[in-house]
Amino acid sequence: MKLKRPKQPKSPEKPLPSVVPGQIQNIITNFIRDAAESTQEPATGQDQVIFQWKNGTRSILDSIKENMEQTETTIVIETPQVEKEILETLSETAYKKKGARFMYITSWDLATYGAIVRKMKVFGNIQFRQLGSPAECWACTRDAQEVIFAPNAESEEEIIGIASTDEKYVNFYAQSIGPLLLAGSRPI
């Protein structure tokens, strides 16, 4: 797999929207940049890939949906905008896995999605959270075993993220990104 180095933001005068001004974006961008400089191939451990590059929204969405299917106890998902594919998979998976807990954090347009959110909350194992400002990243953590994160970008080609089962990446999410997302959102 050929790795692409994350691109620098095009214009420092034009900050990306954020939950906590620039904090999540900077943390993820620096973390991915450091990973790109230190990693040439996907890292593996005992015949299992523990680190993979994700290029573009399609790759990230597919990984999040796969993680939902693999969820045993808890999954937290954050996207820059509501993704219908995520809602569909969330509905199907939460119905099948009543013992698991699901959380979806995004910038909800409740005029459009309010009725859907109310119907899905009836399952009892889904929590929806509204971001206080537009999201600046894609993020997902499953069962404290795997994480996916990528800073949002203006174009599809600029979205580069990682998926990892490595404990240090999982802990990084749990200690840095997760608390910021929760602090910058409220339950619906």
TITIBA-89286 format. One line per 5 residues: their letters; for each residue x, y, z of N, C-alpha, C. Coordinates in steps of 0.2 Angstrom, whole numbers, always signed. Atoms other than C-alpha are relative to their C-alpha. Example, Ala and Ser with C-alpha at 12.3 -4.5 7.8 and 13.67 -1.06 7.14 Angstrom:
BEGIN
as) +4 -6 +0 +62 -22 +39 +4 +6 +0  -4 -6 -1 +68 -5 +36 -4 +5 +3
// end
This chain:
BEGIN
mklkr) +4 -6 +0 +0 +0 +0 +4 +6 +0  -3 -7 +0 +7 +17 -5 -3 +5 +4  +2 -5 -4 +6 +30 +8 +0 +7 -2  +0 -7 +2 +1 +48 +5 +1 +4 +6  -2 -4 -6 +8 +61 +16 -6 +5 +1
pkqpk) +5 -5 +0 -6 +72 +23 +2 +7 -2  -2 -6 +2 -7 +89 +15 -1 +5 +5  +1 -5 -4 -5 +105 +24 -6 +4 -1  +6 -4 +1 -20 +116 +26 +2 +6 -6  -1 -5 +6 -22 +128 +10 +1 +7 +3
spekp) -1 -7 -2 -24 +144 +19 -1 +1 +8  +1 +0 -7 -20 +147 +37 -5 +6 +3  +5 -5 -2 -31 +163 +37 -7 -2 +0  +6 +3 +0 -46 +152 +34 -1 -6 +4  +0 +6 -4 -48 +141 +49 -6 -4 -1
lpsvv) +5 +4 +1 -59 +126 +48 -5 +1 +6  +4 -1 -6 -75 +126 +59 +2 -6 +5  -2 +5 -5 -73 +117 +75 -5 +0 +6  +4 +1 -6 -81 +110 +91 +3 +4 +5  -4 -4 -5 -67 +118 +102 +5 +3 -5
pgqiq) -4 -3 +6 -59 +131 +90 +7 -3 -1  -6 +3 +2 -46 +121 +81 +3 -5 +4  -3 +5 -4 -42 +109 +95 +0 -7 -3  +1 +7 +2 -48 +93 +88 +4 -1 -7  -3 +0 +7 -42 +97 +70 +8 +0 +1
niitn) -8 +0 -1 -24 +101 +76 +2 -6 +3  -2 +6 -3 -23 +86 +87 +0 -6 -5  +0 +6 +5 -28 +74 +73 +5 +1 -5  -5 -2 +5 -18 +83 +60 +7 -1 +2  -7 +1 -2 -2 +83 +70 +1 -8 +2
firda) -1 +7 -2 -5 +65 +76 +1 -4 -7  +0 +3 +6 -8 +59 +58 +7 +2 -4  -6 -2 +3 +7 +69 +52 +6 -4 +3  -5 +4 -4 +18 +61 +65 +0 -8 -2  +0 +7 +2 +12 +44 +60 +2 -1 -7
aestq) -2 +1 +7 +15 +47 +41 +8 +0 +0  -7 -1 +0 +33 +52 +45 +3 -6 +3  -3 +6 -4 +36 +36 +56 -2 -6 -3  +3 +6 +3 +26 +23 +46 +1 +0 -7  +0 +1 +7 +30 +17 +29 -5 -5 -3
epatg) +4 +6 +2 +19 +1 +28 -5 +0 +6  +5 +2 -5 +3 -4 +38 +4 -4 +5  -3 +4 -5 +9 -10 +55 -4 -6 +2  +3 +7 -1 +5 -28 +59 +2 -3 +7  -2 +3 -6 +5 -38 +75 -4 -7 +0
qdqvi) +3 +7 +0 +2 -57 +76 -5 -1 -6  +4 +1 +6 -5 -58 +58 -6 +4 +0  +6 -4 +0 -17 -44 +61 +2 +7 -1  -2 -7 +1 -16 -26 +54 -3 +4 +6  +2 -4 -5 -16 -14 +68 +0 +8 -2
fqwkn) +0 -7 +2 -14 +2 +58 -1 +0 -8  +1 -1 +7 -21 +7 +41 -2 +7 -2  +2 -7 +2 -22 +23 +31 -7 -1 -3  +7 -1 +3 -40 +28 +25 +0 +6 -4  +0 -5 +5 -41 +39 +10 -7 +1 -3
gtrsi) +6 -2 +3 -57 +48 +6 -6 -2 +5  +5 +1 -4 -74 +48 +14 -3 -7 -1  +2 +7 +2 -79 +31 +5 +3 -5 +5  -4 +5 -4 -65 +22 +14 -2 +1 +8  +2 -1 -7 -70 +30 +31 -7 -2 +1
ldsik) +7 +2 -1 -88 +27 +29 -1 -8 +0  +0 +7 +0 -85 +9 +25 +3 -3 +6  -3 +2 -6 -74 +7 +40 -4 +1 +6  +5 -2 -6 -87 +15 +52 -5 -5 -1  +5 +5 +0 -100 +3 +45 +2 -7 +2
enmeq) -3 +6 -2 -89 -12 +47 +1 +0 +8  -1 +0 -7 -85 -7 +65 -7 +0 +3  +7 +1 -3 -104 -5 +69 -2 -8 +0  +1 +7 +0 -106 -23 +63 +4 -4 +5  -4 +4 -5 -92 -29 +74 -1 +2 +7
tetti) +1 -3 -6 -98 -19 +89 -3 -6 +5  +3 +5 -5 -100 -30 +105 -3 +4 +6  +3 -4 -6 -103 -17 +119 -1 +7 -2  +1 -7 +1 -100 +1 +113 +3 +3 -6  -3 -4 +6 -97 +12 +98 -2 +7 +0
vietp) +1 -7 +0 -96 +31 +97 +2 +2 -7  -1 -3 +7 -97 +39 +79 -1 +7 +0  +1 -7 +1 -94 +57 +74 +2 +1 -7  -1 -2 +7 -96 +64 +57 -1 +7 -1  +1 -7 +1 -95 +81 +50 -7 +2 -2
qveke) +7 -1 +1 -113 +80 +44 -4 -7 +0  +4 +7 -1 -127 +67 +45 +1 -4 -6  -1 +5 +6 -123 +52 +34 -6 -5 +0  +5 +5 +1 -138 +42 +28 +2 -7 +1  -2 +7 +0 -128 +27 +26 +1 -2 +7
iletl) -1 +1 -7 -123 +28 +44 -6 -1 +4  +7 +1 -3 -141 +30 +50 -3 -6 -2  +3 +7 +2 -146 +15 +40 +3 -6 +3  -3 +5 -3 -133 +4 +46 -1 +0 +8  +1 -1 -7 -135 +11 +64 -7 -3 +2
setay) +7 +2 -2 -154 +7 +64 +0 -8 -1  +0 +7 +1 -151 -11 +57 +4 -3 +6  -5 +3 -5 -136 -15 +69 -3 +1 +7  +3 -1 -7 -144 -7 +85 -6 -5 +1  +6 +4 -1 -160 -17 +82 +3 -8 +1
kkkga) -2 +7 -1 -150 -34 +80 +4 +0 +7  -4 +1 -5 -138 -30 +94 -2 +4 +6  +3 -4 -5 -149 -24 +108 +4 +1 +7  -5 -1 -5 -135 -27 +121 +5 +5 +0  -6 -5 +2 -123 -15 +113 -3 +7 +1
rfmyi) +2 -7 +0 -124 +4 +115 +3 +4 -6  -2 -4 +5 -122 +16 +101 -1 +8 +1  +1 -7 +0 -119 +35 +100 +2 +3 -7  -2 -4 +6 -119 +46 +85 +0 +7 +1  -1 -8 -1 -113 +64 +86 +1 +3 -7
tswdl) +0 -4 +6 -115 +76 +72 -3 +7 +0  +4 -7 +0 -122 +93 +67 -7 -2 -3  +7 +3 +2 -141 +87 +66 -4 +6 -2  +6 -4 +2 -154 +96 +56 -6 -3 +2  +5 +3 -3 -168 +92 +67 -7 +0 -4
atyga) +6 +0 +5 -181 +98 +54 +0 -5 -5  +0 +5 +5 -175 +85 +42 +0 -7 +4  -2 +6 -3 -169 +71 +54 -4 -1 +7  +3 +1 -7 -179 +74 +70 -5 -6 +1  +5 +6 +0 -193 +61 +66 +4 -7 +0
ivrkm) -4 +6 +0 -180 +48 +62 +4 -1 +6  -3 +1 -7 -170 +51 +78 -5 -2 +5  +5 +2 -5 -186 +50 +88 -1 -8 +0  +2 +7 +2 -190 +33 +80 +6 -5 +2  -5 +4 -1 -173 +26 +82 +2 +0 +8
kvfgn) -2 +0 -8 -171 +31 +101 -5 -5 +3  +5 +5 -3 -186 +19 +104 +4 -6 +1  -4 +6 -1 -173 +5 +102 +3 +0 +7  -3 +0 -7 -166 +11 +119 +7 -1 +1  -7 +1 -1 -148 +8 +115 +4 +5 -5
iqfrq) -3 -5 +4 -144 +23 +104 -1 +7 +3  +0 -7 -3 -139 +40 +110 +2 +5 -6  -2 -5 +5 -139 +55 +98 +2 +6 +3  -2 -7 -3 -129 +71 +102 +1 +5 -6  -1 -6 +5 -129 +88 +93 +6 +4 +2
lgspa) -6 -4 +0 -113 +97 +90 -2 +7 +1  +1 -7 -1 -112 +115 +96 +2 +4 -6  -3 -4 +6 -103 +120 +80 +1 -6 -5  -2 +5 +5 -99 +111 +63 +6 -5 +2  -6 +5 -1 -88 +95 +65 +6 +1 -4
ecwac) -6 -1 +4 -70 +96 +60 +3 -7 -1  -3 +7 +1 -67 +77 +60 -5 -5 -1  +4 +6 +1 -73 +60 +56 +4 -4 +6  -3 +3 -6 -70 +49 +72 -5 -6 +1  +4 +5 -2 -76 +32 +78 +4 -4 +5
trdaq) -4 +4 -5 -71 +21 +93 -5 -6 +1  +4 +6 -1 -77 +3 +95 +3 -4 +6  -1 +4 -5 -77 -7 +111 +7 +1 +3  -6 -2 -2 -61 +2 +116 +6 -5 -3  -5 +4 +3 -52 -9 +104 +2 +3 -7
evifa) -2 -3 +7 -52 +1 +87 -2 +7 +0  +2 -7 +1 -52 +19 +82 +1 +1 -7  -1 -3 +7 -54 +28 +66 -1 +8 +1  +1 -7 +0 -51 +46 +64 +4 +4 -6  -3 -4 +5 -47 +59 +51 -3 +7 +0
pnaes) +3 -7 +0 -48 +78 +50 -4 +1 -6  +4 -2 +5 -61 +85 +39 +4 +4 -5  -3 -4 +5 -56 +93 +23 -5 +3 -5  +4 -3 +5 -63 +104 +9 -2 -5 -6  +1 +4 +6 -61 +91 -4 +1 -7 +2
eeeii) +0 +7 -1 -63 +72 -5 +7 -2 +0  -6 +2 +1 -45 +70 -10 +5 +2 +6  -4 -2 -5 -38 +79 +5 -2 -4 +7  +2 +3 -6 -47 +68 +18 +5 -7 +1  -4 +5 -1 -34 +56 +25 +0 -2 +7
giast) +1 +2 -7 -36 +46 +41 +3 -6 +1  -3 +6 -2 -31 +31 +51 -5 -4 +3  +4 +5 -3 -39 +15 +57 +5 -4 +4  -5 +4 -4 -30 +6 +71 -3 -4 +6  +2 +4 -6 -32 -7 +84 +6 +0 +5
dekyv) -6 -1 -4 -15 -2 +92 -3 +4 +6  +2 -3 -7 -18 +2 +111 +2 +7 +0  -1 -8 -1 -9 +19 +110 -4 +4 -4  +4 -4 +4 -20 +25 +96 -7 +0 +3  +7 +0 -4 -36 +19 +106 +1 +4 +6
nfyaq) -1 -4 -6 -29 +27 +121 +0 +8 -1  -1 -7 +2 -25 +43 +112 -7 +3 -1  +7 -2 +1 -43 +44 +106 -4 +1 +7  +4 +0 -6 -50 +40 +123 +2 +6 +5  -3 -5 -5 -39 +53 +132 -1 +7 -3
sigpl) +0 -6 +3 -40 +67 +119 -6 +2 -4  +6 -2 +5 -53 +67 +105 -7 -2 +3  +6 +2 -3 -67 +58 +114 -3 +5 +5  +2 -5 -5 -68 +70 +129 -2 +7 -3  +2 -6 +4 -68 +85 +117 -6 +0 -4
llags) +6 +1 +4 -82 +78 +106 -6 +0 +5  +6 +0 -5 -93 +75 +122 -1 +7 +3  +1 -7 -3 -89 +92 +129 -3 +5 -5  +2 -4 +5 -93 +100 +113 -7 -2 -3  +6 +3 +2 -110 +91 +111 -5 +0 +5
rpi) +5 +1 -5 -126 +89 +120 -5 -6 -3  +5 +5 +2 -139 +75 +120 -6 +3 -4  +6 -2 +4 -154 +76 +108 -6 -4 +4
// end
